[in-house]
Amino acid sequence: MMTKRVLLGSGVFLLALGMALFVLPDPKAGAEPGLVPFGSCDEFLSYMKSALRDSYSGVAVAGGEMVTADAAEAPVARDEGDSSVANGTGATAGESPGHSATNVQESGIDEGDIVETDGRRLYVLSGAELYSIAVSAGTPQLVDTLTFEDAFGFGGEGQLLLDDDRLVVIRQTYDAADGRAWVRILAVDIDASGGMTPGGESRVDGTLVSARGVTGSVTVVTSHRPQMPPTVVPDGPDTSVDHDEWLRRSIDGLSVEDLLPKLTTTVGGETATHDLVACEQVHRPQDPSGPTLLNVVTIGRESAEPVDAETVVADGQILYASEAAVYVATGSWPGGVAPMAAEGDTGGGGLQTVVHRFDRTEDGVTYYGSGSVRGHLLNQFAMSEHEGHLRVASTDESRGASPGGVEFLPASESLVTVLEPRDSQLVPVGEVSGLGPTERIHSVRFMGDRAYVVTFRQTDPLYMLDLSDPAAPRVTGELEILGFSAYLHPLSDGRLLGVGQDATESGQQLGTQVSLFDVSDPANPRRLVQWAAGEWSRSEAEYDHHAFLFWAPRNLVLLPVQDAVVGLEVGDGTLAQVGEIRHPATDECPQPSGGVQSSPAGGGVSSSVAEDVVVAEPACQGSGMSIRRSVVVGDNIYTVGDSGVMATDLDTFQTAGWLGF
């Protein structure tokens, strides 16, 4: 086994309680969606200083040093999480007869994940290790390992994107020495044997929102909030301190260089740092906004060096990408906080989501315009582009008083808004509202002219929508059942799979369930069958669609549930469990056992568990036995967990090989 050590920086993040005063970001970004470029660096500097003054309400003093919120705050993961069948065929994008691929939202748009395969090898990013594992012989065999010696993980897991013989590794890092967060992008060359050689590297200031891949390039979106430099003040009980004066002094001392996001590149052993964009390339809202800068960076796969970058004054939370454009959404409350309504008032919550569109060009992207919708978005599946229109599903929540006027309860409705690009704006041209009163959206899937929306509080209405007329979207059918679907996966022949939670009539969640729906009749959706995984069970696929795999050649669903992967065969109106995969147990975590079975729709949930079942301790959930991903290569299923990779025969579900990390 070869092991290379890749030094990508170091640092340890320590956060002492009481050292930082966190404040809400300025919410006015959604007040006026249109953005305009700055005319000069002086204008940029003045604008950003004003935004920083407005966004910080104070500072905390610890050990004679002024510590701002930025200086003590770790990066925060932005994107969803959260396939495959954008064309409705039921096949995963990029799939070949020999192997599966990452479960993605749009065909042709790759999404970063912790596992990639080319049919000959698996590439697995686990903690600080990147593994190249040969699988063409039918059993997993370790070929090469790269070790990343940096402090990372505050912004979530890293991501891999594979293109022929090159990997792009994207990782969130944080340096406690200077309080700066950045995203590292590393190109890794793969030779014929599967050996890996680190290539060029880039570092972009900010926290990672998400990344998408197209042939030849990668789009990386980061959110960067300029740092406030710490100011040393005298110690002692008799020291008179003016916090506002400290804050004013720190902000006034900032320069353009302090505020613009930085790019550091290392190519051929040469390292250089410069501004990601010029002042005049930054777009801002018409009205004053917060100081966060959203960066959409296009990276060349060969060297990991940016070839294009666009920056706007906006936060970034959810990324959706199509072949034509990249969309970034963020939500905010006018006034900075959720308004408290008068007794009995249940309307007008005020939260809105602003969506920024960046058009794809030959070299990268260019900012087109922005628009807004009522409410907040669930995840990337809440947005979908079709025939030039962007459809957005959102939940609009307000706060209303209980009859006694003491406890404030949420009131809500969900809606789908159709936006049209027109005159450098995203203009609303159609809306259907009133979905799931008092409930929230739990899953969305757009498919061509149709949309499927699931809302939930106690029961699960599955709404079917007709979007063929952008100016007049409408609900065509509704199905109300117990529980909810958190992920929807369209199949062929008018069928839809839902992965989520079963629930009682009062809304108490019971455990993971898979539902097979017949949606061929837009006016009459039906649940054909339900499979339940047992009491209190959970699946990573409920919040991360990359954990779900549908292998179309066998009509086989591979679903992680607790510390196992369950194989479900999808029939015309059936869901049959055909196998179960578990990784080797450890002394600390005994191997759980037991099983579950499917039940016909309307027949209730049936669970069969042996009397001598061994149940994993709570501390073992998500431990070394946890299985994160399933990949099909040839006649084997390869399951990737925290402690290794297992090969399992696709027909018999018998173990064919094991490789421990």
N, C-alpha and C positions, 0 to 999 in steps of 0.2 A: 504494500500500500504506500502510495506517495502522499506526503502531507506538505503543503506549502503554507507559510504563515504570511498573511497579508496585513501589514501594519497600516491601519486606516485611522489613526488617532486614538486617544484615550481620554478618559475622564470619568469621574464618579459624581453622581447627582445626589446632593444632600439637601433636604428641605426641612428646616426647623419650623415647628409650629409657632404661629404668631409672628413670623418674620415678614409676611407679605399681606397687603391689603388688596384683595381682588375686587375689581369693579366691572360692571357690565360694559360691553363695547357700545359705542355710540350707535343707536339704532336707526339713524336717519338715512342709512344707505339706501333703503327702499323707498324713500319719499319721492325721489325723482330718478327713474331708471336710466335715463340717458346719460352717457358719459362723454366728456370732452377732454382733449389732450391739454396738458399744461403748456403755457406759452414760453416759459423760461425756467431756469433752475431757481431763480429768486421766487417765482410764483409757487413752485413746488415746495421750497423750503418754508415759506410763510404759511402755506396751507397745512403742511404736515405738523408744524409746531403748534398751530391753532388746534388741530385735531388731537394732538397729544395732551394739550392743556385741558381740553374738554373731557377727555376720556379717563384721566386720572383724578380721583377724588381725594387722594391723600397718599401718604407714605408711612412706613413703620420704621422705627429705629431699633437696631440691634447691635450691641457691641460697638457703638460709636460710628456705625455706618448706615447711611440711608439705603434701604433696600426697596426697590420698586417691585410692582407685581411681575414685570417682565423678568427681572433679574432672578426671581425665585420660582418661576413657573416652568414646569416641564412641558415638552411638546404634547399636544393632544391629538389623537387620531381623528381624522375628519370624516372620511367617507364611510360609507356604508360598508360596510361590508361589504352584499348583497352587492335565457340561457341558451345557450344552445340552439334553440329552434326558432330563430327569427324568421325563417321561411316556413315555419309550420310543419316541417317534415318529421320532427322528432329526433333529428340527428344533431349531435354537437358540432358547433362550428369548427372547421379545420379537421374533422374526423376522417379517417381513412378506414378501409375494411380491416386493417391490421391493428389499429390502436385508437384509443379514445384521446380526447383533448380537454383542455380546461373548459368548464361549463361557463359560457359567457352569455351576455344579454343580446348582443347584436352579432350576426354572422359577419366575419371579416374583421371584427374589432377585437383584438386580443386583450385580455385583462391579466394583470400581474397576479401571481399566486405563489404558494410555497412549494409547489411541485410542477414540473414540466416533463414532457417526454417526446422523443422523436421516433419511438417505436423500437429503438435499439437500446436506449439508456433512459433511466430516470435521473432527473436533476432535482435534488431535494435541499431546501433551505431550512435548517433546523437550528434555532438558536444562533450561535456564532459560526456554524459550520455549513459549508456548501458541499454536498456529496454528488459525485458522478457514479452511477450504479448501472452496470450492464445487466440487461434482462433478456437479451435475444436468445440465450441458451435455455431459458425456462426457469432459472433460479436467479435470485439477486446476488450479484457479485460486485464488491466495491472496487472501483477503478482509481478514483482520485478524490482528494479532499482539499478544500481551501478553508483556512481558518481566518476569521476577521477579528482582529484584536482592537475592537473599539467598544465604547460604552453606547449601547443603543437599546431600543425597546420601549422607550417612553412614548413613542408615537405609534406603537403597534408593530406587527410583524413585518419583515422584509417581503419583497416581491421579486419574482423571476419572470422574465419574458424571453422566450426562445425564438430565434429566427435562423433556420438552417444550422450552421456550425458556430453560432455565436449566442451567448447568453448576456442579457442585461440584468444586473443585480441592483435593486433599489432598496436603500435602507435608511431609516431615520436614526440620526445620531444627535447627541447633546454633549456639550462641553461645559462642565460645571465651573471650569477655571474662569471663563469669560461670560458664562450665562447664555451662550449662543446655541441655537438649534439650527441644524441644516440637514439637507437630504443628500446622501451620497449615491451616485450613479456610476457603476463600474461595468465596463465591457470585459467579458471573459471569452477568450477564444477556445474552441474545442477541437482537438485533433482527431484523427481517424480512429484512434483507440479509445477515445473518451477522456483523455487527459486534458486538464484545464490550465490555461495560462492567463493571468490577469493582464488586461490591456489598459487602455486609457480610462481616466476617471474624472468625474466632475463633481463639484460640491455646490449646491444652491441653497442660499439662506432660506430658512423657514421650516414649517412642518408639512408633512406630506398629506395632501388631500387624496390623491390617487394617481394612477398611471394607466395609459392605454397604448397598445401597440398596433401599428400598421406596417405593411411591408417596407423595410428599410429605415424606419424611424420609430421613436417612442415619444409620446406626449406625457410629460410629467407636470402635475399641477401642485404648487406649494402655496402656503399662506404664511406671510412674513409680517410680524409686528416689530417695528424698530425697537431696539433696546434703549432703556434709560440708563446712562452711566451712573454708577453709585457715587455718592458724595460723602466724604468723610467729615464728620462733625465732632466737636469736643465731647469728651465723656465727663461725667460728674453730676452730682445731684443739684448743683447750683447753676448748671448751664441753662440758659434761656434759649429755647429752640423755636424757630418759626418754620413749621413744615411747609407752608405755602411758599415761603421764600426759597427754601431748598429746591422745591419742585420747579419754580420759575427759573431759578438759576441754572438748573440742569438742562431744561428744555431750551433756554436761550443759548446755551453753549453748544447745541447740536449743529452740525454742518450737513451739507448735502451728502457727503461721504458717509456720515453716520446713519442716514435715513434710507438711502437706496440699497436694495438687496445686492449682495455680492455673489459673484461666480468665481470659483477656483477650479482650474483645469490642470490635470497632469497628463501630458502626452509625451511619450518617448523620454521619460525621466525629467522633463522640464515642467515646472509648476509656475502658474501665473494666476494672479487675482485681479479682478477688475469689476466695475459695475455691471450688473446683469443687463440693464437698459439705461439709456440716457433720460434725463429729466423730461425732455419734450416728448418722449415716447410713452410716458405714463398717462393713462386716462383717469379722470376723476368725475364724481357726480356733480351735477349743477349746484346742489346744495351741499353745505359742509357735511363731512362724513367722518367715520373713525379713521385711525391711522394705519389700519391693516392693509397690506399690499398683496394682491393675488397675482401669482406668476404662472403663466402657461408657457412651458419651455419645451421646445422640440429638440430631441437628442438624436444624433446620428448613432446607429448601432455599432458601427465599426470602431469608433474611438470614444464613445460616450460623451463626445463634446457637443455642447449646444450649437445648433445651426440657426436657431430663431427663438425669440422670446417676446412675449407680450405681457405687460403689467398694468393692472388697474387698481384704483383705490377701492377695495372691497374685501370682505371676508370670503372664504370659500369653504363649503361644507360637503356638497354632493357633486360628483362628476358624472356626466353622461356624454357619450360620444357616438356619433354616427359617421358614415362615410363622408358626409359633407361638412360637418361642423362639430365643435366641442362646446358643451354647455356646462356652466358652473352655477350652482344655485346656493343661496344663503338666505336665512330668514332673520327677521328682527321685529321687535315691538316698537311702534312709535311711542316716544317718550321714555324708552329704556326699560320699562317693566310692564308686566301684564296688568292692565287696569282692573281695579276692583269695582264691580258694578254695584249699582244701587239695589236694594232689596227687590227681588222679583225680576230684575233685568237680566235677560239671558241672551242678548244679542250684541253684535258688534265688538268682537274681541280685539280686532285691530292688527293681529299678527299677519305679516305678509312675507312672501318669498320672492326675492329678486333673482332673475335668471339672466346671466350674461352669455351671449353667443359669440364664439370665435370661429370664423370661417376657415376651412382648410385651404391652404395654398400649396404651390409646388414646393416651397421651401419650409413651410411650417403652418402657422395660423395667423390671422389678423382679426382684431376686434371688430365686430360688426355692429352690435347694439344690444340693448337690454330691455326687459319687460318684467312685469310682476303679476303674481296671482295671490288670491286670498289664502291665508293659512300656511301650514308647514307641510313639508314633504317627508315621506317615510324613508326612502332610499333612492338609489339610481333608477330602479324600475318604475318610479313615479313619473319619469320623463321618457318620451319616445317621439322620434321624428318620423313622419310619414308623408311622402309627396309634398315636401316643402313646409309642412306645418309641424309645430311642436305641441304635443299633447301633454298636459301636466295634471296629475292627480294630487289633491291636497286635502288636508283636514283643517277646517276653520273652527277654532275653539275660542269661546269666551268664558267668562266666569259669572255665574249667577248665584244669588243667595238662596239658601234653603228656606222652606216656609217659615221657620223660626227666626230667620235673619242672622243666625249665628255661624253656621258652617257654609262655606262657599263651595259649590259643586260645579264640575265642568259641564258646559253645554256645548254641543258641537254639531256640525254637519260636514260631510265630505262632498267634493265636487271635482269635476274634470273640466279644465279650461283649455281651449284651443288657441294657440298663439301663431300669428302669421308674421314672417319677416317683411317689414314694409318701412321704407324711408329711414333706414338705420335704427329701427326699433322692433321689438317683438310686441305686436298689437293683438289684444284679445279680440277674436272674431266669433267665438261661440263658447257656451258654457252649459253644463248640466249639473245641477246642484240638488241638495236635499237627500243625498245618499247617507244612510246610517245615522239618523238623528240620535244625539247623545253618545255616539260611538266614534271610534277612530279607525282609520285605515290600517289594516294589518298586512295586506299584500296587494300588489297590482301587477297586471301583465297586459301589455298592449300587443296586439297581433294584427297587423294590417289595419283594416277598417273596424276591428273589434277591440274592446277592452274588457278585462275582467277585474273587478274591484271587490275585495273582501273587507268588511268592517266588522268590529266586534266590541261588545262590552259583556253581554251575557250569552247571546247567540250569534251565529255567523250568517249574516246575509251575503250571499255571493251575487253580485250584480253583473249583468251582461249589458254592454253598451254598444250602440251602433254609432260609429264616428265617420260614416261615409260622407256625410254633409258637414264640413267643418263649422259652418255657421249654425248648425242645429243638431248637436250631439244629443242622443236620447237613450234612456234606459229601455231595453227590450224585454228583459226578464229578470227574475229574482228567485233565489233559493235560500230558505232559512233553515239552518241545521244547528245542532249543538257544536260548540267548539269553534275553531277558526283555522284557516290556512295561512301560514306565514311566508310560504314560497309557492308559486304557481308555475307549473311546467307544462306547456302545451304539447300534446301528442298529435299524431295523424288521426284522420277519420273522426274529427269533431270530438275528441276526448281531451280532458285536462286533468293533470295530477296536482293535488294539493298536499303539502307537507306542513303540519302545524301541531296544534294541541287539541285533544278532545276535552270536553268540559261538561259540567253538570248544567241543569237548567238555570241555576243561579250564577253561572259563569266561572265556577271554580275549575281550574285547569287540572286535568287528570293524567296527562302524559302524551307522548308523541303519537300522532296518528297520520296515516296516509289515506287520502280519499281519491277515488277515481270518479270523475264527473263526465256525463254526457252533455256537451254543449252544442251539439249539432243543430238543435232547434233554438234559435235566439230567444224565443218567448218562453221556453220551458226547460231550463237547466235541471238536470237530475243527478243525484249521487247514486252511482251504480253499486259501489262497494266501499267499505271502510276497513282498514287494517289498523289495529292498535298495538302499541309496543309495550304496554304495561304501565302500572301506576307510577307516577312521578318521573317517568322517563323524559329525556331531552335529546335533541339531535342538533349538532352544529349546523346542519342544513337549514334549520329554522331561522337562523340569522346570518348565515354565510352561504350563498348559493354555490360557491366553489366546492363545498363539501358534498354536493349532490351529483350523482352520475346516473344518466339513463343511457344504457348501451342498446341502441336501436336494433342491431342485428339479432339480438336475443330477447328483445322486449324486456330487458332486465333493469330494474332499479337497484342501485347500490347505495345504501343509506346508513351513515354512522348513527348509532343509537347507544347512548352511554359509552361503554368501552368495547363495543362490537360493531361490525358492519353486517347489516341484514340484506340478503338478496331477495327481492320480490319480483316475481314474474307477472307481467301485465297481460291479461287476456282481454277478450272482448268486453266482458263485464266482471272480471275477477282480478283479485290480487292474491297471489299464492306465495307464501314464504318458501323458498327453495333452498335456502342455506344460510349459514351464519359464520362469520369469521371473527376469531379472537386472537389477539397477540399473546405471547407467553406471559404468564403471571410472574410476580416477584414475591419474595418472602413477606414484604410489607403489605402487598396488595394481593390477596388470594383471588383466584379466577372466579368471577361470577358465573352462574349457570341459570338455566331456566329458559322459558320460551313464551311466545305469544302466538295467537292465531287470528286470522281475518274473520270478519262476520259480514253477512249480507246487509245492504242498506236497510235501515229500519228495524233490524233485528237486535240492536244493541251491541255492546262491546263484549267479546268473549276473550278471556285471558287464561291460558293454561300455564301454571307454574308448579313445578314439582315440590313435594313437601320438603325435600332435602336440599332446596335451592341455597346456594351460597351467594349472598348479596355483597357487593363491594362496599367497603366503608366510604363515607362521604369524602374523607381525605384522599381516597384513591381515585375519585372521579377526576379526569383530566390529568392523570399521572402517567407513568411510563407505558401503561397498557392502552392509553387513549389512542384511537385511530382517527386521523384527521382527513385523509384523502384516499380515494379508490381510483385506480387506473387499470384499464384493460389493454393488454398487449398480447396478441396472438391468442393462445388458448388459456391464458392465465389472467387472474385478477391480482394486481399488486396493491396491497394496502400499506399506507405510509402512516406511521405513528410516531410518538415522541421518542420511542426507544429503538425503532428499526423498521425494516420493510419485510413483509411476508408475501410469498407467492402462493396462490391458491388456484387449484384447477377450476376452470370456468364451468365444467359440466358436473363434477362431483362435489365441489367445495371441500376437497381434501387438500391439506397442506402440501405444497411442493418444495418449499424452501424458506429459510429465514436468514436475514442478515441483521445483526444487532449493531446499533451505533455505539 
